[in-house]
Amino acid sequence: MSEKIQSRLRLLLLRSYISEITMETINKYVALDNKIRMFENKNIRKLCDSEKKRYDDMVIAVKRLEEEHEAAKKRTAKEKADVDNLDIKSFLNKEAFDQSMSKEKAEYLEALNKEELAKKKLDSVKPMLEKMEKEIKKERGGVKELEEMVQEQEELLSKIFDGAYGSDLENKLESDLDLVREKRQRIGNAKYKWTNGRVLLEHACNQLALANKRWEEVKNASLSMQQKYTIATEARNNLIAAIQNLQSCQKYLDNIDFPYCKPKEVTTLEKATNNIYIDMQSPDRHKHAGECYSVTHRRAAALLQWFDNVINTVIEKDIMEATKEESEASKKLRAERIKLLKEKVESQGLGDQVQISGEANEPDLTLADDDEEQADLEIQAVIFKADEKDNNSLQPEQDVGPAPTPVPLSELAPPPDNEALFGNIEQLKKQHEKEISDFQKAQEMNKARLQQGLEAKLAARRNRQARSQNN
């Protein structure tokens, strides 16, 4: 049973009657109701819960990356020592020594690359974690403010309607609104996740495009080895950023089975990135690595196309319907309560033609501004900024070349079902039906107790009258 209904039941049993309701009390309730609906429309509870979950995942990820970085540093130190300690005197000839030295240097280069990868991942995630901490603190403040207003509203309703519901219809309309509001908030939360996930995915696609372009440039025979290393480093950094944005997108929608760029594919890309400096030195390995980068780019573009299809054809349609449904339920409950409030005031002789301030104020239901959400997420996406003094930094995402050919709509993977997108809405309906039934039973029991008490009083009165007559 919901906390709201439990609160009303407790107040109903206490029946703390207030002798007089003033217009000030009524208008205070109306103003409070307007504020609460503005907060509810922003869906701050569910958004705060979602961000808290992402934050907890990010804390775990940072700890893992710190451990990986420390392990990579130790591995690099070991491989460097192996190179430094290699002694030509231990070999039969210089050819054998050169082969061994080449092998040790390759292993050292691979270890150094992995250490740099781990460091860049860690450096890109930590600022995101700090920003999320500030955002969650701010959102929690909003949730607390909403909860305080809801509690104050319940106390006012209890005062106005003597601890009970104003009418059976008010009870039903409130329950109906709770149901459609929960449904709209779930869909709104899904929209928030998918829209922000799309931002991460779009960055990943751009970064993969630039990585592929730079990787093609590496095989230019006229370039010096130092120039090739510089270009390969830029490709590598774009790949790192793309991998992290793909992984963040997957975590953001961890209940969804992506049809493209599944976790195993991203892991394969990550392994290829670890070997990028070795792959650049061999035509065959360069070609094989390029195929891996290119395939991932095509599948990431298909995933972005799939996201657009889900958002535009499913989520947007459902959010419009749910928003309209909630708006209608809200207006019905508000109209019933305004009617009851007027009757309550008029019954106490406070005015024949009661005018309640703000009674016609019915703001449109809107979700949090999408542009604001997306701008916020762009800061959290992994982007390396250009720095002319640092060859390991990325240039801005520009001049990345054409995107892969779009997948025909008929061949695009189907969208997830509604339960995967929004949770079990049918179960939610059953839960609300049960709550209404439980409340009605509790009301009937309370009425029965009151009736029994009245009958007992009447019986006692009759007994007193009978005794008085006999005497």
C-alpha positions as CSV (number, residue, x, y, z in Angstrom):
1,M,0.0,0.0,0.0
2,S,1.3,3.5,-0.9
3,E,2.6,5.8,1.8
4,K,-0.1,8.3,0.8
5,I,-2.9,5.9,1.4
6,Q,-1.4,4.6,4.6
7,S,-1.1,8.2,5.9
8,R,-4.8,8.9,5.1
9,L,-5.8,5.6,6.8
10,R,-4.0,6.6,10.0
11,L,-5.6,10.0,9.9
12,L,-8.9,8.4,9.2
13,L,-8.7,6.2,12.3
14,L,-7.6,9.1,14.5
15,R,-10.4,11.4,13.2
16,S,-8.8,14.5,14.6
17,Y,-11.6,17.0,13.9
18,I,-10.7,20.6,13.3
19,S,-13.6,22.9,14.2
20,E,-12.9,25.6,11.6
21,I,-11.3,25.9,8.2
22,T,-10.3,29.3,7.0
23,M,-9.9,30.6,3.5
24,E,-6.2,31.1,4.3
25,T,-5.9,27.3,4.8
26,I,-7.7,26.6,1.6
27,N,-5.6,29.0,-0.5
28,K,-2.4,27.7,1.1
29,Y,-3.4,24.2,0.0
30,V,-4.0,25.4,-3.6
31,A,-0.7,27.2,-3.8
32,L,1.1,24.2,-2.4
33,D,-0.6,21.9,-4.9
34,N,0.7,24.1,-7.8
35,K,4.3,23.8,-6.5
36,I,4.1,20.1,-6.0
37,R,2.8,19.5,-9.6
38,M,5.7,21.6,-11.0
39,F,8.2,19.4,-9.1
40,E,6.4,16.2,-10.1
41,N,6.4,17.2,-13.8
42,K,10.2,17.4,-13.6
43,N,10.4,13.7,-12.5
44,I,13.1,14.6,-10.0
45,R,12.7,11.5,-7.8
46,K,13.3,9.0,-10.6
47,L,16.0,11.0,-12.2
48,C,17.8,11.3,-8.9
49,D,17.5,7.5,-8.4
50,S,18.9,6.9,-11.9
51,E,21.8,9.3,-11.4
52,K,22.6,7.8,-8.0
53,K,22.8,4.3,-9.6
54,R,25.1,5.7,-12.3
55,Y,27.2,7.4,-9.6
56,D,27.6,4.1,-7.7
57,D,28.6,2.3,-10.9
58,M,31.1,5.1,-11.6
59,V,32.7,4.8,-8.1
60,I,33.2,1.1,-8.8
61,A,34.6,1.9,-12.2
62,V,37.1,4.4,-10.9
63,K,38.4,2.0,-8.3
64,R,38.8,-0.7,-10.9
65,L,40.7,1.8,-13.2
66,E,43.0,2.8,-10.4
67,E,43.8,-0.8,-9.8
68,E,44.4,-1.4,-13.5
69,H,46.6,1.7,-13.7
70,E,48.8,0.5,-10.8
71,A,49.1,-3.0,-12.3
72,A,50.0,-1.5,-15.7
73,K,52.7,0.7,-14.1
74,K,54.3,-2.4,-12.5
75,R,54.1,-4.3,-15.8
76,T,55.8,-1.4,-17.6
77,A,58.6,-1.2,-15.0
78,K,59.2,-4.9,-15.3
79,E,59.3,-4.8,-19.2
80,K,61.6,-1.8,-19.0
81,A,63.9,-3.7,-16.7
82,D,63.9,-6.7,-19.0
83,V,65.1,-4.4,-21.9
84,D,67.7,-2.7,-19.7
85,N,69.1,-5.9,-18.3
86,L,69.4,-7.8,-21.6
87,D,73.1,-8.6,-22.0
88,I,74.6,-9.5,-25.4
89,K,77.1,-11.7,-23.6
90,S,74.3,-14.1,-22.8
91,F,73.8,-14.8,-26.5
92,L,75.7,-16.9,-29.0
93,N,75.7,-14.2,-31.7
94,K,74.4,-10.7,-32.4
95,E,71.5,-12.0,-34.5
96,A,70.1,-13.9,-31.6
97,F,70.6,-10.9,-29.3
98,D,68.8,-8.5,-31.8
99,Q,65.8,-10.9,-32.1
100,S,65.5,-11.1,-28.3
101,M,65.9,-7.4,-27.9
102,S,63.3,-6.7,-30.6
103,K,60.9,-9.0,-28.7
104,E,61.6,-7.3,-25.3
105,K,61.2,-3.9,-26.8
106,A,57.8,-4.9,-28.4
107,E,56.6,-6.2,-25.0
108,Y,57.8,-3.0,-23.3
109,L,56.1,-0.8,-25.9
110,E,52.8,-2.8,-25.5
111,A,53.1,-2.5,-21.7
112,L,53.8,1.3,-21.9
113,N,50.8,1.7,-24.2
114,K,48.5,-0.1,-21.8
115,E,49.8,2.1,-18.9
116,E,49.0,5.2,-21.0
117,L,45.6,3.8,-21.8
118,A,44.8,3.1,-18.2
119,K,46.0,6.6,-17.2
120,K,43.9,8.4,-19.8
121,K,40.8,6.4,-18.9
122,L,41.3,7.3,-15.2
123,D,41.9,11.0,-16.0
124,S,38.8,11.2,-18.1
125,V,36.5,9.5,-15.6
126,K,37.5,11.3,-12.4
127,P,36.1,14.8,-13.4
128,M,32.9,13.1,-14.5
129,L,32.6,11.5,-11.0
130,E,33.2,14.9,-9.3
131,K,30.5,16.5,-11.5
132,M,28.0,13.8,-10.7
133,E,28.6,14.2,-7.0
134,K,27.6,17.9,-7.3
135,E,24.5,17.1,-9.5
136,I,23.3,14.4,-7.1
137,K,23.6,16.7,-4.1
138,K,21.6,19.3,-6.0
139,E,18.9,16.8,-7.0
140,R,18.6,15.4,-3.5
141,G,17.9,18.9,-2.3
142,G,15.0,19.0,-4.8
143,V,13.7,15.6,-3.7
144,K,13.8,16.6,0.0
145,E,11.9,19.9,-0.8
146,L,9.3,17.9,-2.7
147,E,8.8,15.4,0.1
148,E,8.4,18.2,2.6
149,M,5.7,19.8,0.4
150,V,3.9,16.5,0.0
151,Q,3.9,16.0,3.7
152,E,2.6,19.5,4.3
153,Q,-0.1,18.9,1.7
154,E,-1.2,15.7,3.4
155,E,-1.5,17.5,6.7
156,L,-3.6,20.3,5.1
157,L,-5.9,17.8,3.5
158,S,-6.3,16.0,6.8
159,K,-7.1,19.3,8.4
160,I,-9.6,20.3,5.7
161,F,-11.4,16.9,5.5
162,D,-11.2,15.9,9.1
163,G,-8.6,13.2,8.6
164,A,-10.5,11.4,5.8
165,Y,-11.0,11.8,2.1
166,G,-13.3,14.5,1.0
167,S,-15.4,12.0,-1.0
168,D,-15.1,8.5,-2.4
169,L,-14.6,10.1,-5.8
170,E,-11.6,12.1,-4.5
171,N,-10.1,8.8,-3.2
172,K,-10.6,7.1,-6.6
173,L,-9.3,10.1,-8.6
174,E,-6.2,10.4,-6.4
175,S,-5.4,6.8,-6.9
176,D,-6.0,7.1,-10.7
177,L,-3.6,10.1,-10.8
178,D,-1.0,8.2,-8.8
179,L,-1.1,5.4,-11.4
180,V,-0.9,7.5,-14.5
181,R,1.8,9.7,-12.9
182,E,3.9,6.7,-12.1
183,K,3.5,5.5,-15.7
184,R,4.4,8.9,-17.2
185,Q,7.4,9.2,-14.9
186,R,8.7,5.8,-15.9
187,I,8.4,6.7,-19.6
188,G,10.0,10.1,-18.9
189,N,12.9,8.4,-17.1
190,A,13.3,6.1,-20.0
191,K,13.4,9.1,-22.4
192,Y,16.0,10.8,-20.2
193,K,18.2,7.7,-20.3
194,W,17.9,7.0,-24.0
195,T,18.3,10.6,-25.0
196,N,21.5,11.0,-22.9
197,G,22.7,7.5,-24.0
198,R,22.3,8.7,-27.5
199,V,24.6,11.7,-26.8
200,L,27.3,9.3,-25.6
201,L,26.8,7.1,-28.6
202,E,27.0,10.0,-31.1
203,H,30.4,11.1,-29.6
204,A,31.6,7.5,-29.9
205,C,30.6,7.4,-33.6
206,N,32.5,10.6,-34.3
207,Q,35.5,9.4,-32.4
208,L,35.5,6.0,-34.3
209,A,35.3,7.9,-37.6
210,L,38.3,10.0,-36.8
211,A,40.2,7.0,-35.5
212,N,39.6,5.2,-38.8
213,K,40.7,8.2,-40.8
214,R,43.9,8.6,-38.8
215,W,44.6,4.9,-39.0
216,E,44.5,5.0,-42.8
217,E,47.0,7.8,-42.8
218,V,49.5,5.8,-40.8
219,K,50.3,3.5,-43.8
220,N,51.5,6.5,-45.8
221,A,55.0,5.4,-46.7
222,S,56.4,8.9,-47.0
223,L,55.9,9.6,-43.3
224,S,58.7,9.2,-40.8
225,M,58.3,6.8,-37.9
226,Q,57.9,9.7,-35.4
227,Q,55.0,11.1,-37.6
228,K,53.4,7.7,-37.7
229,Y,53.6,7.4,-33.9
230,T,52.0,10.8,-33.6
231,I,49.1,9.9,-35.9
232,A,48.7,6.4,-34.3
233,T,48.5,8.1,-30.9
234,E,45.7,10.4,-32.1
235,A,43.8,7.3,-33.4
236,R,44.4,5.5,-30.2
237,N,43.1,8.4,-28.1
238,N,39.9,8.6,-30.2
239,L,39.5,4.8,-29.8
240,I,39.9,5.1,-26.0
241,A,37.2,7.9,-25.9
242,A,34.9,5.9,-28.1
243,I,35.3,2.7,-26.0
244,Q,34.5,4.6,-22.8
245,N,31.5,6.3,-24.3
246,L,30.2,3.0,-25.6
247,Q,30.6,1.4,-22.2
248,S,29.0,4.3,-20.5
249,C,26.0,4.1,-22.9
250,Q,25.7,0.4,-22.1
251,K,25.8,1.0,-18.4
252,Y,23.3,3.8,-18.7
253,L,20.8,1.3,-20.2
254,D,22.0,-1.8,-18.5
255,N,18.6,-3.6,-18.8
256,I,18.6,-3.3,-22.6
257,D,20.3,-5.9,-24.9
258,F,21.9,-3.8,-27.6
259,P,21.6,-5.4,-31.0
260,Y,25.0,-3.8,-32.1
261,C,28.2,-3.1,-30.3
262,K,27.6,-5.6,-27.6
263,P,30.0,-5.7,-24.7
264,K,32.1,-8.5,-26.3
265,E,32.6,-6.4,-29.4
266,V,33.7,-3.4,-27.4
267,T,36.1,-5.7,-25.5
268,T,37.6,-6.9,-28.8
269,L,38.1,-3.2,-29.9
270,E,39.8,-2.5,-26.6
271,K,42.2,-5.4,-27.1
272,A,43.0,-4.2,-30.6
273,T,43.6,-0.7,-29.2
274,N,46.2,-2.1,-26.7
275,N,48.3,-3.4,-29.7
276,I,48.0,-0.3,-31.9
277,Y,51.8,0.5,-31.9
278,I,52.7,-3.0,-32.8
279,D,50.0,-3.2,-35.5
280,M,51.2,0.0,-37.1
281,Q,54.6,-1.6,-37.9
282,S,53.2,-4.5,-40.0
283,P,51.1,-4.2,-43.2
284,D,49.1,-7.4,-42.4
285,R,48.5,-6.4,-38.8
286,H,47.6,-2.8,-39.9
287,K,45.0,-4.2,-42.2
288,H,43.6,-6.6,-39.6
289,A,43.3,-3.8,-37.0
290,G,41.8,-1.5,-39.5
291,E,39.0,-4.0,-40.2
292,C,38.3,-4.2,-36.5
293,Y,38.0,-0.4,-36.2
294,S,35.9,-0.1,-39.4
295,V,33.5,-2.9,-38.4
296,T,33.0,-1.3,-34.9
297,H,32.4,2.1,-36.5
298,R,29.7,0.6,-38.8
299,R,28.0,-1.2,-36.0
300,A,28.1,1.9,-33.7
301,A,26.5,3.9,-36.5
302,A,23.8,1.2,-36.8
303,L,23.3,1.4,-33.0
304,L,22.9,5.2,-33.2
305,Q,20.3,4.6,-36.0
306,W,18.5,2.1,-33.7
307,F,18.5,4.5,-30.8
308,D,16.8,7.2,-33.0
309,N,14.2,4.7,-34.1
310,V,13.4,3.7,-30.6
311,I,13.2,7.2,-29.3
312,N,11.2,8.7,-32.2
313,T,8.8,5.8,-32.9
314,V,8.2,4.4,-29.4
315,I,9.3,6.6,-26.5
316,E,8.1,9.9,-28.0
317,K,4.7,8.5,-28.9
318,D,4.3,6.9,-25.4
319,I,5.4,10.0,-23.5
320,M,2.9,12.2,-25.4
321,E,0.1,9.8,-24.6
322,A,1.1,9.4,-21.0
323,T,1.5,13.1,-20.5
324,K,-2.0,13.8,-21.9
325,E,-3.4,11.0,-19.7
326,E,-1.8,12.4,-16.6
327,S,-3.0,16.0,-17.4
328,E,-6.6,14.8,-17.7
329,A,-6.3,12.8,-14.4
330,S,-4.8,15.8,-12.7
331,K,-7.5,18.1,-13.8
332,K,-10.3,15.8,-12.7
333,L,-8.8,15.4,-9.2
334,R,-8.2,19.1,-9.0
335,A,-11.8,19.9,-10.0
336,E,-13.2,17.5,-7.4
337,R,-11.0,18.9,-4.7
338,I,-11.9,22.5,-5.6
339,K,-15.5,21.6,-5.4
340,L,-15.1,19.9,-2.0
341,L,-13.1,22.8,-0.7
342,K,-15.8,25.3,-1.7
343,E,-18.4,23.1,-0.1
344,K,-16.4,22.9,3.1
345,V,-15.9,26.6,3.4
346,E,-19.5,27.5,2.5
347,S,-20.8,24.9,5.0
348,Q,-19.0,26.9,7.7
349,G,-20.7,30.1,6.6
350,L,-17.5,31.7,5.4
351,G,-19.1,32.9,2.1
352,D,-21.8,32.1,-0.3
353,Q,-19.7,32.6,-3.4
354,V,-16.3,31.3,-2.5
355,Q,-13.5,32.3,-4.8
356,I,-10.3,30.2,-4.2
357,S,-7.2,31.9,-5.5
358,G,-5.3,29.9,-8.1
359,E,-8.2,27.5,-8.7
360,A,-8.0,27.9,-12.5
361,N,-4.2,27.5,-12.5
362,E,-3.6,24.3,-14.4
363,P,0.0,24.4,-15.9
364,D,0.9,22.1,-18.8
365,L,2.6,19.0,-17.9
366,T,6.2,19.0,-19.3
367,L,9.3,17.0,-18.7
368,A,12.7,18.5,-17.9
369,D,14.0,20.5,-20.9
370,D,15.6,18.0,-23.3
371,D,18.2,20.5,-24.6
372,E,19.3,21.2,-21.0
373,E,19.6,17.4,-20.3
374,Q,21.7,16.9,-23.5
375,A,24.0,19.8,-22.8
376,D,24.6,18.5,-19.3
377,L,25.5,15.0,-20.7
378,E,27.9,16.4,-23.3
379,I,30.1,17.6,-20.4
380,Q,30.1,14.0,-19.0
381,A,30.9,12.3,-22.3
382,V,34.6,11.4,-22.7
383,I,36.2,14.0,-25.0
384,F,40.0,14.7,-25.2
385,K,40.6,18.4,-25.9
386,A,43.2,19.6,-28.3
387,D,46.5,20.9,-26.9
388,E,49.2,21.8,-29.4
389,K,51.9,21.0,-26.9
390,D,50.7,17.5,-26.3
391,N,50.9,15.0,-29.1
392,N,48.8,12.6,-27.1
393,S,45.8,15.0,-27.1
394,L,42.9,14.8,-29.6
395,Q,41.9,17.4,-32.1
396,P,38.2,18.4,-31.9
397,E,35.7,16.1,-33.5
398,Q,35.7,17.5,-37.0
399,D,36.5,16.5,-40.5
400,V,35.8,12.9,-39.6
401,G,34.7,11.8,-43.0
402,P,31.3,10.4,-44.1
403,A,29.3,8.1,-41.8
404,P,28.7,4.5,-42.8
405,T,25.8,3.8,-45.1
406,P,22.6,3.7,-43.0
407,V,21.0,0.3,-42.4
408,P,17.7,0.0,-44.3
409,L,14.8,0.4,-41.8
410,S,13.4,-3.0,-42.8
411,E,16.8,-4.6,-41.7
412,L,17.2,-2.6,-38.5
413,A,16.8,-4.5,-35.3
414,P,13.3,-4.2,-33.7
415,P,12.9,-2.0,-30.6
416,P,12.8,-3.5,-27.1
417,D,9.4,-4.4,-25.8
418,N,7.6,-2.0,-23.4
419,E,8.5,-4.0,-20.3
420,A,12.2,-3.6,-21.1
421,L,11.8,0.1,-21.8
422,F,9.5,1.1,-19.0
423,G,9.2,-1.8,-16.5
424,N,6.1,-3.9,-15.9
425,I,3.2,-1.3,-16.3
426,E,0.6,-4.1,-16.0
427,Q,2.0,-5.1,-12.6
428,L,1.8,-1.4,-11.6
429,K,-1.9,-1.4,-12.5
430,K,-2.6,-4.5,-10.5
431,Q,-0.8,-3.0,-7.5
432,H,-2.9,0.2,-7.6
433,E,-6.1,-1.9,-7.9
434,K,-5.1,-3.8,-4.8
435,E,-4.3,-0.6,-2.9
436,I,-7.8,0.8,-3.8
437,S,-9.4,-2.5,-2.7
438,D,-7.4,-2.5,0.6
439,F,-8.3,1.1,1.3
440,Q,-12.0,0.4,0.7
441,K,-11.9,-2.6,3.0
442,A,-10.3,-0.5,5.7
443,Q,-12.9,2.2,5.2
444,E,-15.7,-0.4,5.5
445,M,-14.1,-1.8,8.7
446,N,-13.9,1.7,10.2
447,K,-17.5,2.4,9.3
448,A,-18.5,-0.9,10.8
449,R,-16.7,0.0,14.0
450,L,-18.4,3.4,14.1
451,Q,-21.8,1.7,13.5
452,Q,-21.2,-0.8,16.2
453,G,-20.3,2.0,18.6
454,L,-23.4,3.9,17.7
455,E,-25.6,0.8,18.1
456,A,-24.0,0.1,21.5
457,K,-24.8,3.7,22.6
458,L,-28.4,3.3,21.4
459,A,-28.7,0.0,23.2
460,A,-27.4,1.6,26.4
461,R,-29.8,4.5,26.0
462,R,-32.7,2.1,25.6
463,N,-31.7,0.2,28.7
464,R,-31.5,3.4,30.7
465,Q,-34.9,4.4,29.5
466,A,-36.3,1.0,30.3
467,R,-34.8,1.1,33.8
468,S,-36.2,4.6,34.3
469,Q,-39.7,3.4,33.3
470,N,-39.6,0.4,35.6
471,N,-38.6,2.5,38.5
